[in-house]
Amino acid sequence: MPRTWLAARGRQSEDMLTKRIIPCLDVDRGRVVKGVKFFDHVDAGDPVALARKYQDDGADELVFYDISASHEGRQIMADLVAKVMDQIFMPLTVGGGIRTLEDATRLIQAGAEKVSVNSAAVKNPQLIAEVARKFGRCATVLGLDANRVRGADGREAWEVFINGGRVPTGVRVMDWIKQAESLGAGEIVLNVMNADGTTVGYDIEMTAAVSDAVKIPVVASGGAGNPQHLLDVLTAGHADAALAASIFHFGTYSVGQVKQFLAEHGVSVRLC
């Protein structure tokens, strides 16, 4: 039985009671970057150094996305994942460029506790089932890049995008999350492209709709600018966890400051 799977099972009862705060490392060619709505990226630092910092700051988990792997058709950097894991003890979710069960296995072997499948899963939904069968639901994450779009009739729809937000699929968000859950996904990271990097707040409406439609945990992503935004998405948005990047990478707030704010407003979090 993989060590990471056992660790995840051991935390389930705690995770059901507490909300998780998760820094996100978007990595492009070995460097952490941060953009707005998935584009116009600027350098945000070294992934190994940032991982160590968030370990010290009391983050609950860490998410590592190789944001150009799918678009460039290459494998994710397992060696970099291993270097990150040498510095931290908290759970790591890794995504980007995972196209096969062998890709997922390589990352678990490098130290990841969970793997996040996105573009390849949309093209081949059975990939979710394959990962879940081998590593369990706890290790199988659906990374979902969602965008608010308008059709020719002017009506808004929530659409799934792939390849780092570059390619629309025509797949509806609400249909996809239910299918992914039925195939074995144990968690959803909902990346709302319209809000990403804007620091004006999460998409509360979409997050709440997704959270209420499935029985598995939902991690909100995209738009965090201050602690109030995280409070809003964890309460009104019904999210189980909040992922953030800009406010942490550039020192606007620390993980500890965000958790203290949440605790003061009645949200159960793990305080160091």
Secondary structure in CASP SS format (residue, H / E / C, confidence):
PFRMAT SS
TARGET T0000
AUTHOR 0000-0000-0000
METHOD secondary structure of the structure
MODEL  1
M C 1.00
P C 1.00
R H 1.00
T H 1.00
W H 1.00
L H 1.00
A H 1.00
A H 1.00
R H 1.00
G H 1.00
R H 1.00
Q H 1.00
S H 1.00
E H 1.00
D H 1.00
M H 1.00
L H 1.00
T C 1.00
K E 1.00
R E 1.00
I E 1.00
I E 1.00
P E 1.00
C E 1.00
L E 1.00
D E 1.00
V E 1.00
D E 1.00
R C 1.00
G C 1.00
R E 1.00
V E 1.00
V E 1.00
K E 1.00
G E 1.00
V E 1.00
K C 1.00
F C 1.00
F E 1.00
D E 1.00
H E 1.00
V E 1.00
D E 1.00
A E 1.00
G E 1.00
D C 1.00
P H 1.00
V H 1.00
A H 1.00
L H 1.00
A H 1.00
R H 1.00
K H 1.00
Y H 1.00
Q H 1.00
D H 1.00
D H 1.00
G C 1.00
A C 1.00
D C 1.00
E C 1.00
L E 1.00
V E 1.00
F E 1.00
Y E 1.00
D E 1.00
I C 1.00
S C 1.00
A H 1.00
S H 1.00
H H 1.00
E H 1.00
G C 1.00
R C 1.00
Q C 1.00
I C 1.00
M C 1.00
A H 1.00
D H 1.00
L H 1.00
V H 1.00
A H 1.00
K H 1.00
V H 1.00
M H 1.00
D C 1.00
Q C 1.00
I C 1.00
F C 1.00
M C 1.00
P C 1.00
L E 1.00
T E 1.00
V E 1.00
G E 1.00
G C 1.00
G C 1.00
I C 1.00
R C 1.00
T C 1.00
L H 1.00
E H 1.00
D H 1.00
A H 1.00
T H 1.00
R H 1.00
L H 1.00
I H 1.00
Q H 1.00
A H 1.00
G C 1.00
A C 1.00
E C 1.00
K E 1.00
V E 1.00
S E 1.00
V E 1.00
N C 1.00
S H 1.00
A H 1.00
A H 1.00
V H 1.00
K H 1.00
N C 1.00
P C 1.00
Q H 1.00
L H 1.00
I H 1.00
A H 1.00
E H 1.00
V H 1.00
A H 1.00
R H 1.00
K H 1.00
F H 1.00
G C 1.00
R H 1.00
C H 1.00
A H 1.00
T E 1.00
V E 1.00
L E 1.00
G E 1.00
L E 1.00
D E 1.00
A E 1.00
N E 1.00
R E 1.00
V E 1.00
R E 1.00
G C 1.00
A C 1.00
D C 1.00
G C 1.00
R C 1.00
E E 1.00
A E 1.00
W E 1.00
E E 1.00
V E 1.00
F E 1.00
I E 1.00
N C 1.00
G C 1.00
G C 1.00
R C 1.00
V E 1.00
P E 1.00
T E 1.00
G E 1.00
V E 1.00
R E 1.00
V H 1.00
M H 1.00
D H 1.00
W H 1.00
I H 1.00
K H 1.00
Q H 1.00
A H 1.00
E H 1.00
S H 1.00
L H 1.00
G C 1.00
A C 1.00
G C 1.00
E E 1.00
I E 1.00
V E 1.00
L E 1.00
N E 1.00
V E 1.00
M C 1.00
N C 1.00
A C 1.00
D C 1.00
G C 1.00
T C 1.00
T C 1.00
V C 1.00
G C 1.00
Y C 1.00
D C 1.00
I H 1.00
E H 1.00
M H 1.00
T H 1.00
A H 1.00
A H 1.00
V H 1.00
S H 1.00
D H 1.00
A H 1.00
V C 1.00
K C 1.00
I C 1.00
P C 1.00
V E 1.00
V E 1.00
A E 1.00
S E 1.00
G C 1.00
G C 1.00
A C 1.00
G C 1.00
N C 1.00
P H 1.00
Q H 1.00
H H 1.00
L H 1.00
L H 1.00
D H 1.00
V H 1.00
L H 1.00
T H 1.00
A C 1.00
G C 1.00
H C 1.00
A C 1.00
D C 1.00
A E 1.00
A E 1.00
L E 1.00
A E 1.00
A C 1.00
S H 1.00
I H 1.00
F H 1.00
H H 1.00
F C 1.00
G C 1.00
T C 1.00
Y C 1.00
S C 1.00
V H 1.00
G H 1.00
Q H 1.00
V H 1.00
K H 1.00
Q H 1.00
F H 1.00
L H 1.00
A H 1.00
E H 1.00
H C 1.00
G C 1.00
V C 1.00
S C 1.00
V E 1.00
R C 1.00
L C 1.00
C C 1.00
END
